[in-house]
Amino acid sequence: MGYRIGIGYDVHALDKELNLILGGVKIPHYKGCIAHSDGDVLIHAICDAILGAAGSRDIGCYFPDNDQKYKGIDSRILLKETLEIISRKGFKIVNIDTVISLQKPKIKEYIPQMIKNIAETLAMDINDISVKATTTEHLGFEGREEGISVRAVVLLEK
């Protein structure tokens, strides 16, 4: 058996009157992510980590942001398609660890639902998925509430 580790990183700018969706959960907030899809920066980082671990390039190669069929798409669909891509190569996801960096809003009450959504989409146990959140103590673009970033690490088994 072989193990592979992948790292994913994604950033989205925030703007007023857009939806804030993280892990398939719509979070009440006055700002949301600017994006071609639904802007789910958490799922995008996970997709990149999964693809990277499988040696399969990045999310933009499979789901380009200039393709109209992905306009406004639910990122859970992209996550499911990402799973299919790596499954065809003989890989299985062992676990996922993520950290979301944003100043506001506080999201800890939404994290269990995010984990549940990701687990259901990937047919995984919720105990194999970690979603954490942190502020940047008002530093950087996250601290100024200009954007959100997510880092994800994925372990695959072949």
N, C-alpha and C positions, 0 to 999 in steps of 0.2 A: 504494500500500500504506500502511496505517496501523498504527502501533505504539501499544500501550497498556501502562502499567505498573500493577501492583497490589501492594498491601502486605497481608500477612496477619499476624495476631498471635493467639496462643492461649495459654491458661494452664490447667493442671489441678493441683489439689491432689494430694498424695501421701498414701497411707495404707498401713499394713502389710498384708501378705498379699494384695495385689492384683497383677495382672500389669502389668509395665512393657513397653509395646509402643511402639516408635518406628520409623516408616518400614516397618511391617509385620514388624519383627523383635522377637521376644520376648527381652528382655534379663534375664539372671538378676540379681535384686536383691530385697531384702527388702521393698521398697515399690513400689507401682505407682500409676497414675493413677485417681482417682475420676472416673467418667464414666458416662453413659448408654450410650454405644457402647463400643468396646474401649479408648477413652481415648488413641488415637494422636494426641497433641498436634502432632507434626510434620506429619502428613497434614492435620489440621484447619487448621493455619495455611496450608498450601499451597492447600487448597480455597478458603479465604477470599481469598487473594491472586489466585487465578485468577478467581474470581467478581467480585472488585472491579475487576480490570483490564477485564473485559467489561461493567462497569456492571450487574452482575446481583445486587446486594445481598450478603447474607452466607450462610454455611453454615447458620445457624439457620433461615433462611427456607425452605430446601429440605429440610433434615433436622432437624426440631425435636426437642429432647431430651425432649419429653413424648409423642412418638409411639412406641408399643410396637414398631412394625415395625423401629425402629432400635436397640432394646435389645440391647446386646452385639454389634452389627454390626461386621464387619471394615471398618475405615475405608478400605481400598483399594477397596471397593465404592462408597463415597461419592466417592472420588477419580475413579473411572471414570465415575460418573454426572455429576460436575462437568465432566469433559471433554466428555461428550455435550451438556451444557447450553450450553457456550461454542462447541462445534463447530456447533451448530444456528444460532448467530449469526454464523458465518463466521470464527471465530477459531481460530488455531493457536498453541500454546505454543512460544516461541522458547527461553527458558531459565528456570531456577528457581535462586534462591540462598536459602539458609536458614542460620539459626544457632539452635542449641538451647542454652538456659541451664539448667544443673543442676550441683549440687555433686558428687553421686555418683549412680550409679557412673561410672567412666570408660568412655566408649562408642566411642572411636576405632576399635577393632577391628571394631565392628559397622557402621560408616558405609558401607563398600563394599557390604554387603548391602542396607542401607537405600536407597542410590542405585539399585542394581539393581532392587529391588522397585518403586520409584517409576517408574523408566524403563520397566519392563515394563508397568506399569499404564497409563501414559500413552502407550505406543508411542513413546518418545523415546530418543535416544542418551544413554548415561550421561555423556558429556562435556558435556552441556547442563544437568546437574543438580549443584548443589553443596550439600553438607550439612556444616556445621561445628558444633563444640561448644565451649562455654566454661563456666568456672565463674564465680561472682561473688565469688570470694575470701572466701567465708563471709558475704557481705553479702546482706541482703534475704531474701525467702521462699525463693528458690532456694538461697541460701547456708546457710540453716537447714534445708534439705532438707524444706521444707513443700510445695514444688511445683516444677513445671517450666514454663518458658515457651519459646515458639518465635516467631521473626520470620521471615517469608518474603517474598521479592520475586519477582514473575513478570513476564516480558515476553511480551506477546501480539502477534501479527501478524494483520491482517485481510486 
